[in-house]
Amino acid sequence: MTPDNKAVKGPASYFPAIEKKYGHPVAYWFGVLKTVSDLKHMEQVAHLKNQHKMGHGHANALVAYYRANPS
C-alpha cells in the first residue's frame, strides 16, 4: 500500500518481492539498467536474466518501470 492507502499497481507492485529475493534495492537494479540503457527493452530483460539470474517477470517489471521513468 502507498501512504494514501492505495494498492501499488503495475511494475512497481513487484518491487518488494524483487528486493527480498535478490537482496538489493530497486535503485541498485536501475543502476544496472543504466549501464545497458543503449539496449532495447527485451535485451535489457535478457541482461538481467543472464547476468543476474533474475526471473523473467521481475526483470521485465524493472525494465518497464525504468524505461517509463527515465532519470
Order of alpha helices (4+ residues) and beta strands (2+ residues): alpha-alpha-alpha-alpha
